[in-house]
Amino acid sequence: MLKIVHITFDMRIGGTEMVIRNIIEGMRDSFFEMSVFCIESPLGPWGNELQQKGIPITSTQRSPGFDISLIKNIRQYVRENNIDIVHCHQYTPWVYGALATCFTKTKVIFTEHGRFYPDSASWKRKLVNPLLVSLTDKITSISNATKRALTEFESIPASKIQTIYNGIHPLERDHQQVLTLRDTLGIPRENKILGTIARFDPIKNHQMMLEAFSVVLVSHPNTTLIMVGDGEERDNIEKVIRELNIGNNIILTGYQSSPTHFLALMDIFLLSSLSEGTSMTLLEAMSLSKPCVVTDAGGNAEIVLNGETGVVTPNDDANSFAQGINNLLSNGYSTLSLNAKRRFEAHFSEQIMNTHYQDAYLSLNND
């Protein structure tokens, strides 16, 4: 039995946390025994769910600045539990995890899940990164764009980085529930439905999406935009909607803990982010055969093939984004829908991701 601990910030709801959960749940009946060590609290709902399923989870609270005691705590955990592999998710957990396992037989994997926008280099990181790389047995990134960022901004050689795309379990819809939801939201039967699911955060660039939608309405007035989510940008989003006078065609649903049927209701999925790693919601949309219009940010263009499974437009360009949507509404998208589902099944399923990580773990165990 190979013992693996995932070191992360916490287990709240997010892309990184979903990857960890999918790895753990996808390998429970295999050769691996997994646990989670969170360096911050509160633990989060997904952490609580995993605990209820019997997964050991340790949660602590990192002190401000560089917390030396955290290194000691992780090192003690690794020793007491005879951990074979420490899998560090994101940069800060990597720092603590790699240093904690220094001069032990424990192997280290670092996975970079995304980058800040705008990205930048740090002289402190460039000084410490060669040490961290020397203490690390395998480095992975969730997209080639993320891999390039690690090379450009963190000075990590590309030859040391393997891309492993995120993977999810395909969503399942209830057709009757989708029809009921449409009636509940009061969307006319003749309307096409555009939609997005994302936290209301500046990085998601909802303002550009709204500006593009106002252009779409000129040619396609029988169109509704559903925006699922909430967050700090809500007031600004509502202000832009009023200024553009498009409120009659927009539905703000607020945060939805289970948005599957909202996603299933959408004819076309939109992602206007300024920066992305591998968007889990984008994968979910493709698993439901949704053509997607996305910005050329991060890994988006690696997931959506322009003209084949959806449309990729220049980043932060409302006119191009609107043109992409208009082209689908005017010319149809049945082929793109079919291709989106096929591409998801070929590259982005949970099973495929887990196979790659399983191979990574076993290769370290055989070294």
C-alpha positions as CSV (number, residue, x, y, z in Angstrom):
1,M,0.0,0.0,0.0
2,L,1.4,3.4,-1.1
3,K,0.7,6.2,1.4
4,I,0.1,9.6,-0.2
5,V,-0.8,12.9,1.5
6,H,-2.2,15.8,-0.4
7,I,-1.0,19.2,1.0
8,T,-3.2,22.1,0.1
9,F,-4.6,25.4,1.5
10,D,-8.0,24.0,2.4
11,M,-10.8,21.9,1.1
12,R,-13.4,24.5,0.3
13,I,-15.2,24.5,-3.1
14,G,-12.8,25.2,-6.0
15,G,-10.9,23.8,-8.9
16,T,-7.8,22.6,-6.9
17,E,-10.0,21.0,-4.3
18,M,-12.1,19.2,-6.9
19,V,-8.9,17.7,-8.4
20,I,-7.8,16.5,-5.0
21,R,-11.3,15.1,-4.2
22,N,-11.5,13.4,-7.6
23,I,-8.1,11.8,-7.2
24,I,-8.9,10.5,-3.8
25,E,-12.4,9.2,-4.6
26,G,-11.2,7.7,-8.0
27,M,-8.4,5.7,-6.4
28,R,-10.0,4.6,-3.1
29,D,-10.2,0.9,-4.1
30,S,-6.7,0.8,-5.5
31,F,-3.1,0.4,-4.3
32,F,-3.1,3.8,-2.6
33,E,-4.0,5.1,0.9
34,M,-4.6,8.8,0.8
35,S,-5.0,11.6,3.3
36,V,-5.1,15.4,3.2
37,F,-3.1,18.0,5.1
38,C,-4.6,21.5,5.0
39,I,-2.3,24.4,5.9
40,E,-5.2,26.8,6.5
41,S,-8.6,26.7,8.1
42,P,-11.6,26.5,8.0
43,L,-11.5,23.0,6.4
44,G,-14.3,23.6,4.0
45,P,-17.4,21.5,2.9
46,W,-15.5,19.1,0.6
47,G,-13.1,18.4,3.4
48,N,-16.0,17.6,5.7
49,E,-17.5,15.3,3.1
50,L,-14.2,13.4,2.7
51,Q,-13.9,13.1,6.5
52,Q,-17.4,11.6,6.6
53,K,-16.3,9.0,4.0
54,G,-13.3,8.0,6.2
55,I,-10.5,10.0,4.6
56,P,-8.0,11.3,7.2
57,I,-7.8,15.1,7.1
58,T,-5.5,17.3,9.2
59,S,-6.3,21.0,9.3
60,T,-4.0,23.7,10.8
61,Q,-3.7,27.5,10.6
62,R,-0.7,28.9,8.9
63,S,0.8,31.8,10.8
64,P,1.5,35.1,8.9
65,G,4.8,35.3,7.2
66,F,7.1,32.3,6.8
67,D,5.8,29.7,9.3
68,I,8.7,27.5,10.4
69,S,6.4,25.6,12.8
70,L,4.3,24.5,9.9
71,I,7.3,22.8,8.3
72,K,7.8,20.9,11.6
73,N,4.2,19.9,11.8
74,I,4.2,18.5,8.2
75,R,7.4,16.7,8.8
76,Q,6.0,15.1,12.0
77,Y,2.9,14.0,10.1
78,V,5.0,12.5,7.3
79,R,7.1,10.5,9.8
80,E,4.3,9.4,12.1
81,N,2.1,8.2,9.2
82,N,5.0,6.6,7.1
83,I,4.1,8.8,4.1
84,D,5.6,7.6,0.8
85,I,4.6,10.6,-1.4
86,V,3.7,14.2,-0.5
87,H,1.6,15.7,-3.3
88,C,1.7,19.5,-3.0
89,H,-1.0,21.5,-4.7
90,Q,-0.1,25.1,-5.6
91,Y,3.1,27.0,-4.8
92,T,2.8,27.8,-1.1
93,P,2.0,24.2,-0.1
94,W,4.9,23.2,-2.3
95,V,7.3,25.3,-0.3
96,Y,6.3,23.9,3.0
97,G,5.9,20.3,1.7
98,A,9.2,20.2,0.0
99,L,11.1,21.6,2.9
100,A,9.3,19.4,5.4
101,T,10.4,16.2,3.5
102,C,14.1,17.3,3.1
103,F,16.5,14.5,4.0
104,T,13.7,11.9,4.1
105,K,12.9,9.0,1.8
106,T,9.5,10.6,1.0
107,K,8.9,11.6,-2.6
108,V,7.5,15.0,-3.6
109,I,5.1,16.0,-6.4
110,F,4.2,19.6,-7.0
111,T,1.2,20.4,-9.1
112,E,0.6,24.0,-10.3
113,H,-3.1,24.7,-10.7
114,G,-3.1,28.2,-12.1
115,R,-1.5,31.6,-12.1
116,F,-2.4,35.1,-11.0
117,Y,-3.4,37.8,-13.4
118,P,-1.3,39.7,-14.5
119,D,1.5,37.1,-14.0
120,S,4.8,38.3,-12.7
121,A,8.2,37.0,-11.5
122,S,9.6,37.4,-8.0
123,W,13.3,37.6,-7.2
124,K,12.7,35.7,-3.9
125,R,11.1,32.8,-5.8
126,K,13.8,32.7,-8.4
127,L,16.4,32.4,-5.5
128,V,14.5,29.6,-3.7
129,N,13.0,27.7,-6.7
130,P,16.2,25.9,-7.6
131,L,16.3,24.5,-4.1
132,L,12.7,23.5,-4.2
133,V,13.1,21.8,-7.6
134,S,16.1,19.8,-6.3
135,L,13.9,18.6,-3.5
136,T,11.0,17.6,-5.8
137,D,10.7,14.4,-7.7
138,K,8.0,15.4,-10.2
139,I,6.4,18.7,-11.3
140,T,3.0,18.8,-13.1
141,S,0.8,21.6,-14.5
142,I,-2.8,21.5,-15.4
143,S,-2.3,23.1,-18.9
144,N,0.5,23.9,-21.3
145,A,-0.1,27.6,-20.7
146,T,0.5,27.0,-16.9
147,K,3.6,25.0,-17.8
148,R,4.9,28.0,-19.9
149,A,4.2,30.3,-17.0
150,L,6.2,28.1,-14.6
151,T,9.1,28.3,-17.0
152,E,8.9,32.0,-17.7
153,F,8.1,33.4,-14.3
154,E,9.4,30.7,-11.9
155,S,12.5,29.7,-14.0
156,I,11.6,26.0,-13.8
157,P,12.9,24.1,-16.8
158,A,10.2,23.0,-19.1
159,S,11.8,19.6,-19.4
160,K,11.0,19.0,-15.7
161,I,7.2,19.7,-16.1
162,Q,4.5,17.3,-17.2
163,T,1.1,18.6,-18.2
164,I,-1.8,16.6,-16.7
165,Y,-5.2,18.1,-17.6
166,N,-7.9,18.3,-15.0
167,G,-10.6,15.7,-15.3
168,I,-14.1,15.4,-13.9
169,H,-17.0,12.9,-13.8
170,P,-19.5,13.8,-16.6
171,L,-22.6,15.6,-15.4
172,E,-26.0,14.0,-15.6
173,R,-29.2,15.9,-16.3
174,D,-32.8,15.3,-15.7
175,H,-34.7,16.5,-18.8
176,Q,-37.9,17.2,-16.9
177,Q,-36.1,19.2,-14.2
178,V,-34.5,21.3,-16.9
179,L,-37.8,22.1,-18.5
180,T,-39.3,22.9,-15.1
181,L,-36.4,25.2,-14.3
182,R,-36.9,27.0,-17.6
183,D,-40.6,27.6,-16.7
184,T,-39.7,28.7,-13.2
185,L,-37.2,31.2,-14.6
186,G,-39.9,32.5,-17.0
187,I,-37.7,32.1,-20.1
188,P,-39.8,32.2,-23.3
189,R,-39.7,28.9,-25.3
190,E,-38.4,30.7,-28.4
191,N,-35.4,32.2,-26.7
192,K,-31.9,30.9,-27.0
193,I,-30.1,30.7,-23.7
194,L,-26.5,31.8,-23.1
195,G,-25.0,31.2,-19.7
196,T,-22.0,31.3,-17.4
197,I,-21.2,29.8,-14.0
198,A,-18.5,31.6,-12.1
199,R,-17.9,33.6,-8.9
200,F,-18.4,37.3,-9.4
201,D,-14.8,38.3,-9.3
202,P,-12.9,40.8,-11.5
203,I,-10.7,38.0,-12.9
204,K,-13.8,36.5,-14.6
205,N,-14.4,39.7,-16.5
206,H,-18.2,39.6,-16.5
207,Q,-18.3,43.3,-17.6
208,M,-16.8,42.3,-21.0
209,M,-19.3,39.5,-21.3
210,L,-22.2,41.9,-20.6
211,E,-20.9,44.4,-23.2
212,A,-20.7,41.6,-25.7
213,F,-24.2,40.4,-24.9
214,S,-25.6,43.9,-25.5
215,V,-24.1,43.7,-29.0
216,V,-25.6,40.2,-29.5
217,L,-29.1,41.4,-28.6
218,V,-29.0,43.8,-31.6
219,S,-29.0,40.8,-34.0
220,H,-30.7,38.2,-31.7
221,P,-33.2,40.0,-29.4
222,N,-34.8,36.6,-28.4
223,T,-31.8,35.6,-26.3
224,T,-31.5,35.3,-22.6
225,L,-28.2,35.3,-20.5
226,I,-28.2,33.4,-17.3
227,M,-25.4,34.3,-14.8
228,V,-25.0,31.8,-12.0
229,G,-22.8,32.9,-9.1
230,D,-22.2,35.7,-6.6
231,G,-19.3,37.6,-5.1
232,E,-17.7,41.0,-4.7
233,E,-18.4,42.1,-8.3
234,R,-22.2,41.8,-8.0
235,D,-22.9,45.5,-7.4
236,N,-20.7,46.4,-10.4
237,I,-22.4,43.7,-12.6
238,E,-25.8,45.1,-11.7
239,K,-24.6,48.6,-12.5
240,V,-23.3,47.6,-15.9
241,I,-26.6,45.8,-16.7
242,R,-28.6,49.0,-15.9
243,E,-26.2,51.2,-17.9
244,L,-26.5,48.9,-20.9
245,N,-30.3,48.6,-20.4
246,I,-30.3,44.8,-20.9
247,G,-31.9,43.7,-17.7
248,N,-35.0,42.2,-19.3
249,N,-32.8,39.6,-21.0
250,I,-30.6,38.7,-18.0
251,I,-31.2,36.4,-15.1
252,L,-28.9,36.6,-12.0
253,T,-29.5,33.4,-10.1
254,G,-27.1,34.0,-7.2
255,Y,-24.9,31.3,-5.9
256,Q,-26.2,27.8,-6.6
257,S,-24.7,24.8,-4.7
258,S,-25.8,22.4,-7.4
259,P,-25.9,24.3,-10.7
260,T,-26.1,21.2,-13.0
261,H,-29.5,21.9,-14.3
262,F,-28.8,25.6,-14.9
263,L,-25.8,24.5,-17.0
264,A,-28.0,21.9,-18.8
265,L,-30.5,24.7,-19.6
266,M,-27.9,26.7,-21.5
267,D,-27.6,26.4,-25.2
268,I,-24.2,28.0,-25.3
269,F,-21.7,28.3,-22.4
270,L,-19.7,31.4,-22.0
271,L,-16.3,32.0,-20.2
272,S,-14.9,35.5,-20.4
273,S,-12.1,35.1,-17.9
274,L,-8.9,37.2,-18.0
275,S,-7.0,34.2,-16.7
276,E,-7.8,30.5,-16.3
277,G,-5.9,27.2,-15.6
278,T,-8.2,24.4,-16.6
279,S,-11.8,25.5,-15.9
280,M,-13.8,22.8,-14.2
281,T,-17.0,24.4,-15.2
282,L,-15.9,24.5,-18.8
283,L,-15.2,20.7,-18.7
284,E,-18.7,20.2,-17.1
285,A,-20.3,22.2,-20.0
286,M,-18.5,20.0,-22.5
287,S,-19.6,16.9,-20.7
288,L,-23.2,18.1,-21.4
289,S,-22.4,18.7,-25.1
290,K,-22.4,22.4,-24.8
291,P,-20.5,24.5,-27.4
292,C,-18.5,27.1,-25.6
293,V,-17.4,30.7,-26.4
294,V,-14.3,31.4,-24.4
295,T,-11.4,33.9,-24.2
296,D,-7.9,33.0,-25.2
297,A,-6.8,32.9,-21.6
298,G,-4.6,30.3,-19.9
299,G,-5.7,26.8,-20.8
300,N,-9.0,27.7,-22.5
301,A,-7.6,27.4,-26.0
302,E,-6.2,23.9,-25.1
303,I,-9.6,22.7,-24.0
304,V,-11.9,24.4,-26.6
305,L,-10.7,23.9,-30.2
306,N,-11.6,27.0,-32.1
307,G,-14.2,26.2,-34.8
308,E,-14.4,22.5,-33.8
309,T,-15.8,22.4,-30.3
310,G,-16.6,26.1,-29.8
311,V,-15.1,29.5,-30.3
312,V,-12.0,31.0,-28.9
313,T,-11.7,34.8,-29.0
314,P,-9.0,37.3,-28.1
315,N,-8.8,38.1,-24.4
316,D,-10.8,41.0,-23.1
317,D,-12.3,41.8,-26.6
318,A,-16.1,42.4,-26.3
319,N,-16.6,42.8,-30.1
320,S,-14.8,39.5,-30.9
321,F,-16.7,37.8,-28.1
322,A,-20.0,39.1,-29.4
323,Q,-19.1,38.0,-33.0
324,G,-18.3,34.5,-31.8
325,I,-21.7,34.2,-30.1
326,N,-23.5,35.7,-33.1
327,N,-21.8,33.2,-35.4
328,L,-23.1,30.3,-33.4
329,L,-26.6,31.7,-33.1
330,S,-26.8,32.5,-36.8
331,N,-25.2,29.4,-38.3
332,G,-26.0,26.7,-35.8
333,Y,-23.8,24.6,-33.6
334,S,-25.0,21.0,-33.6
335,T,-21.7,19.7,-34.9
336,L,-19.8,21.7,-32.3
337,S,-22.0,20.2,-29.6
338,L,-21.2,16.7,-30.7
339,N,-17.5,17.5,-30.9
340,A,-17.4,19.0,-27.5
341,K,-18.8,15.9,-25.9
342,R,-16.3,13.7,-27.8
343,R,-13.4,15.8,-26.9
344,F,-14.3,15.7,-23.2
345,E,-14.6,11.9,-23.3
346,A,-11.2,11.6,-25.1
347,H,-9.2,14.0,-22.9
348,F,-10.9,15.4,-19.8
349,S,-12.6,12.6,-17.9
350,E,-11.9,11.9,-14.3
351,Q,-10.7,8.4,-15.2
352,I,-8.1,9.8,-17.7
353,M,-6.7,12.3,-15.1
354,N,-6.5,9.7,-12.4
355,T,-4.7,7.3,-14.7
356,H,-2.0,9.9,-15.3
357,Y,-1.6,10.7,-11.6
358,Q,-1.6,7.0,-10.8
359,D,1.2,6.5,-13.3
360,A,3.1,9.4,-11.7
361,Y,2.8,7.9,-8.2
362,L,3.9,4.4,-9.3
363,S,6.8,5.8,-11.2
364,L,8.1,7.5,-8.1
365,N,7.6,4.3,-6.0
366,N,9.7,2.4,-8.6
367,D,12.5,4.9,-8.6
